[in-house]
Each structure stands twice: as structure tokens, then as C-alpha cells.
Amino acid sequence: MWQRIKDVALADVNVLARGGVKAGSVDSLEELLLEADFGVPVTLRLVEEVKRLALRGAIKTEAEFLAALRSNVAAALRSGQSDVALRMSAQAPTVIVVIGVNGAGKTTFIGKLASRLKGQGKRVIVAAADTFRAGAIDQLRVWASRVGVDFIGGQPGGDPAAVAFDAIDAATTRGADVVIIDTAGRLHTSDSLMDELKKVVRVITKRRPDAPHETLLVLDGTIGQNAVAQAKTFATAVAVTGLVVTKVDGTAKGGIVVAVHEAIDAPVKFLGTGEKASDLEPFDADSFAREVLEG
């Protein structure tokens, strides 16, 4: 992406240094950022900042231009709610609910997160509250076995809220530190499934008034601006406390991470970069800004 910005948007860096940003260059920069799924609000703000710095004479080289763009992408990710650390309850168990649409990678993320927490010395239980698909229950059971954590699962077609309730009970009884609850992949346009998700959260809160401690929304990084629409709908239904963006290794459109954060003011907590249990990166705004621009 940075090579394209240099080739297309910065045909004459000296023009920037003289405070005379070419209209064509600005248009090209806007186009590139939009193509990378930064979204309109973020893109316009980034371009305006570049123009402002150019007029001040603060940008005289390509390196300075890249540094300015990178700094402003990182600043956008640090604005508003931006604490990347998982919220851990002082009183065990910490309850983490994972939500998102089918195919986003929720179950795989849960397996990776469980592995990560176990590696930190925590006892973890994963719960399959996705009772709509028997395959989802089996998939999470396989992940639990693979990473060596406890598993709680209901019957296919059972009450997802009951599974969540039982999982918290089991975690309390067994002295677990964390319980991670998988929910059914649901279309963000389905009111009935959204109502079911609300019920799961209500039941969890009845069992533990301070829970869930985290509600993490998993989004597929390859679907572009549809991720923004999904995020807004889920955030309307439940209080999303963190974002997980998967498949970022397979897309050059990493700007969607910035666009979604901006859309619902929730911190990005993890990036999924592959299929292995270790392919989960805690989010770092500076590193991400550097990688999304420079590749």
C-alpha cells in the first residue's frame, strides 16, 4: 500500500514541502485509503491532517509523509475506548462472551484465546452455547481437547442461555479462572437471533451481576465495510467491550480495523493471523499502523 501511495499520491513530494498539495494527489490518497477500507470519516480526517502538516512545512520527504500518516492511523486507534487488555474479574471466574456472524472465526478464536490464557497459568472452561448447530459443539470440543482446557456443552437444539448459566456454575465449582462462552453465529439482520443473544447476556448477568466481563465481537477482516454494518448492529443489541478481527493475514484491506473501531468506539483487542493456536496477536496500534501502511 505504501508503494502505491508513493507512486500515485506523492508524484512530487516537493509540492507538499511548499505547501501546495496537488488536488489530484489528495484525490489519489483518498482513493487508496478508501480502497483499503479505512472508511469515509477516517479517510477524510487523515487526508486533512496531511494537508495541514504540509501547509505548516512539516512534511518535506517521503519518510516524513509516511511517519505522519502512520502516526495519525495509530492515533485514530487510540482514540476513545482503546484499552487492549482483557478485563479480568477480581473474583473468579472471569466471564467472556464471544459473538459474531457465521464464518467469522469465533470458535477458532476461542480455542486460541483459551490456549493463550492457559499458557498464562489460568484454568479455563470453554462453553458451547451455540446449540443451533451440532457441528459447532463438536468443533469447540475438539479445540478444548487440543489446547487442554475443560469443555461444557449442551444438547443440539437446547437453550443456549442454560448452557451459559451451567458453564458459570461449573467454573465456580471447579475453581476455574476464566469461562469463555461461544454463541451461535447469527446474521446481524436477524431480529430473532439477536433477541436470543440478548437473552444469553441477561441470564449471565442474573447469575453474575458483574458479568459478562468481556463481550468480544469477532469480525472477518476480509469482508470490508460489511464489518462496520455488523459491528453497529451487534453493538445496538449488546454492550460490545472489545473487537477481534480475524483473517487479517489474507487481506490487504487492513483499514477496516480502524473503521470498525471508529464506528462503535470499542477497542481492538486481538488480531487473528492464521489457523494455529499460536496465531493470535494482542493488538498494538503502533505496530498495526506500521504494518497496514508498509506491508
C-alpha positions in Angstrom: 0.0 0.0 0.0 2.8 2.4 0.8 4.4 1.8 -2.5 1.1 2.7 -4.2 0.8 5.9 -2.1 4.3 6.9 -3.2 3.8 6.1 -6.8 0.3 7.6 -7.1 -0.3 10.1 -4.4 3.2 11.5 -4.0 4.3 12.0 -7.5 6.0 15.2 -6.4 6.8 15.3 -2.7 8.4 18.7 -3.1 5.0 20.1 -3.8 4.0 19.0 -0.3 7.0 20.7 1.2 6.0 24.0 -0.5 2.5 23.7 1.0 0.9 23.3 -2.4 -0.8 19.9 -2.1 -2.0 18.9 -5.6 -5.7 18.3 -5.8 -5.0 15.1 -7.8 -2.6 13.8 -5.2 -5.1 14.3 -2.5 -7.8 12.6 -4.5 -5.5 9.7 -5.2 -4.6 9.4 -1.5 -8.3 9.4 -0.6 -9.0 6.7 -3.1 -6.2 4.5 -1.8 -7.3 4.8 1.8 -10.9 4.1 0.8 -9.8 1.0 -1.2 -8.0 -0.2 2.0 -11.4 0.1 3.9 -10.4 2.9 6.2 -14.0 4.2 5.6 -15.0 7.8 4.8 -14.7 9.5 8.2 -11.2 8.2 8.9 -10.0 8.8 5.4 -11.2 12.4 5.3 -9.6 13.1 8.7 -6.2 11.5 7.6 -6.1 13.4 4.4 -7.0 16.7 6.1 -4.2 16.2 8.6 -1.7 15.5 5.8 -2.8 18.8 4.1 -2.5 20.7 7.4 1.1 19.4 8.1 2.1 20.1 4.5 0.9 23.7 4.8 3.0 24.1 8.0 6.0 22.7 6.2 6.2 19.7 8.5 6.4 17.3 5.6 9.4 17.6 3.3 10.2 14.0 2.4 8.5 10.7 1.7 9.8 9.4 5.1 8.1 12.3 6.9 4.9 11.8 5.0 4.8 8.1 5.9 5.6 8.9 9.6 2.8 11.5 9.7 0.3 9.1 8.1 1.4 6.2 10.4 1.2 8.4 13.5 -2.4 9.5 12.6 -3.6 6.0 11.9 -2.2 4.9 15.4 -3.8 8.0 17.0 -7.2 7.0 15.5 -6.9 3.6 17.0 -6.0 5.0 20.4 -8.9 7.5 20.4 -12.0 6.7 22.6 -12.1 3.3 24.1 -8.7 1.8 23.4 -7.6 -0.4 26.3 -6.4 -3.6 24.7 -6.1 -5.6 27.9 -8.7 -8.2 28.7 -10.9 -7.2 31.7 -10.3 -9.8 34.3 -12.6 -10.0 37.3 -11.0 -9.8 40.8 -13.4 -12.6 41.8 -13.1 -15.7 39.6 -14.4 -16.7 37.2 -14.0 -14.0 34.6 -16.8 -14.5 32.1 -16.1 -13.8 28.4 -18.8 -14.0 25.8 -17.8 -14.3 22.1 -20.3 -13.1 19.5 -20.4 -12.7 15.7 -21.8 -14.0 12.5 -21.3 -17.4 10.9 -17.9 -17.9 9.4 -16.1 -15.0 11.2 -14.0 -17.4 13.1 -15.5 -17.3 16.6 -14.8 -20.9 17.6 -11.3 -20.8 16.3 -10.6 -17.6 18.2 -12.0 -19.1 21.4 -9.6 -22.0 21.0 -6.7 -19.7 20.5 -7.7 -17.5 23.4 -8.1 -20.5 25.7 -4.7 -21.7 24.8 -3.2 -18.2 25.4 -4.9 -17.9 28.9 -3.8 -21.5 29.8 -0.3 -20.5 28.9 -0.5 -17.7 31.4 -1.3 -20.2 34.1 -5.1 -19.8 34.2 -7.6 -22.6 34.4 -10.1 -22.2 31.6 -13.5 -23.6 30.7 -15.0 -23.2 27.2 -18.8 -23.5 26.8 -20.6 -24.3 23.6 -23.7 -22.2 23.8 -24.1 -22.4 20.1 -26.8 -25.2 20.2 -28.2 -24.5 16.8 -25.5 -26.5 15.0 -24.2 -29.8 16.4 -21.1 -29.2 14.3 -20.3 -26.1 16.3 -20.5 -28.0 19.6 -18.1 -30.7 18.2 -15.8 -28.1 16.8 -15.4 -26.4 20.2 -15.0 -29.8 21.9 -12.1 -30.6 19.6 -10.4 -27.2 20.3 -10.8 -27.8 24.0 -9.2 -31.1 23.8 -6.4 -29.8 21.5 -5.4 -27.0 23.9 -6.1 -28.9 27.1 -9.0 -27.0 28.7 -12.3 -28.1 30.2 -15.4 -28.2 28.0 -19.1 -27.6 28.7 -21.7 -28.3 26.0 -25.4 -28.6 25.8 -27.6 -30.7 23.5 -28.2 -29.6 19.9 -31.4 -27.6 19.9 -31.1 -26.8 23.6 -31.4 -23.5 25.4 -28.1 -21.5 24.8 -28.8 -19.4 27.9 -29.0 -22.5 30.0 -25.6 -23.7 28.7 -24.1 -20.3 29.7 -25.6 -20.5 33.1 -24.4 -24.0 33.7 -20.9 -23.1 32.5 -20.6 -20.3 35.1 -21.8 -22.8 37.8 -19.2 -25.3 36.6 -16.4 -22.8 36.6 -17.3 -21.7 40.1 -17.5 -25.3 41.4 -14.2 -26.3 39.7 -12.3 -23.2 40.7 -11.7 -22.1 37.1 -10.3 -18.7 36.5 -12.0 -18.0 33.2 -15.1 -19.2 31.3 -15.4 -18.4 27.6 -18.8 -18.8 26.1 -19.3 -19.4 22.4 -22.6 -18.2 21.0 -24.4 -19.1 17.8 -23.2 -17.5 14.7 -26.1 -15.3 13.7 -26.9 -13.0 10.9 -26.8 -9.4 12.1 -30.0 -8.8 10.2 -32.0 -11.5 12.1 -34.0 -9.9 14.9 -35.0 -13.2 16.5 -31.4 -14.4 16.8 -30.4 -11.0 18.2 -33.1 -11.4 20.8 -31.7 -14.8 21.7 -28.2 -13.2 22.2 -29.7 -10.6 24.5 -31.3 -13.4 26.5 -28.0 -15.2 26.9 -26.4 -12.0 28.2 -29.4 -11.3 30.6 -29.1 -14.8 32.0 -25.4 -14.4 32.6 -25.9 -11.2 34.4 -28.6 -12.8 36.6 -26.0 -15.5 37.6 -23.2 -13.0 38.0 -24.3 -9.4 38.3 -20.9 -8.1 37.2 -20.8 -10.3 34.2 -20.1 -10.7 31.4 -16.7 -9.0 32.0 -15.9 -9.1 28.3 -18.2 -9.3 25.2 -15.9 -9.8 22.3 -17.2 -9.3 18.7 -15.3 -11.4 16.2 -15.3 -9.9 12.6 -13.9 -11.3 9.4 -11.3 -8.8 8.2 -11.9 -9.8 4.5 -15.5 -8.6 4.2 -14.8 -4.8 4.0 -17.4 -2.3 5.0 -19.9 -5.1 5.8 -17.9 -5.5 9.0 -18.9 -1.9 10.0 -22.6 -2.7 9.5 -22.3 -5.9 11.5 -20.5 -4.1 14.3 -23.1 -1.4 14.6 -26.0 -3.9 14.8 -24.3 -6.1 17.4 -23.4 -3.0 19.5 -27.0 -2.0 19.4 -28.1 -5.3 20.8 -25.4 -5.9 23.5 -22.6 -3.9 25.1 -19.5 -4.8 23.0 -16.4 -4.4 25.0 -13.8 -5.4 22.5 -13.1 -6.4 18.9 -11.3 -9.3 17.4 -10.5 -9.1 13.7 -9.7 -12.4 12.0 -8.1 -13.3 8.7 -6.1 -10.2 8.6 -3.3 -12.3 7.1 -5.4 -12.8 4.0 -6.3 -9.2 3.1 -4.6 -6.0 2.1 -7.6 -4.1 3.4 -6.5 -3.7 7.0 -8.1 -0.2 7.2 -11.3 -2.0 8.2 -9.8 -2.4 11.7 -9.7 1.4 12.0 -13.1 1.9 10.5 -14.8 -0.5 12.9 -13.1 0.9 16.0 -14.3 4.3 14.9 -17.9 3.1 14.2 -18.7 1.7 17.6 -15.9 3.1 19.9 -14.7 -0.4 21.1 -11.1 -1.3 21.5 -9.5 -3.8 19.1 -8.1 -6.5 21.4 -6.8 -9.2 19.1 -5.9 -10.0 15.5 -6.3 -13.5 14.1 -3.5 -14.2 11.7 -3.8 -17.9 10.9 -5.2 -21.3 11.9 -2.7 -22.4 14.6 -3.4 -21.9 18.3 -0.5 -19.5 18.4 -1.8 -17.4 15.6 -3.4 -14.7 17.8 -1.8 -11.3 18.3 -2.6 -8.9 21.1 -3.4 -5.6 19.3 -0.8 -2.9 19.2 -1.8 0.4 17.5 1.7 1.5 16.5 2.7 -1.9 15.1 -0.6 -2.2 13.2 -0.3 1.3 11.7 3.2 0.4 10.5 2.2 -2.9 9.0 -1.0 -1.8 7.3 0.8 1.0 5.5 4.2 -0.5 4.8 3.2 -4.2 4.5 
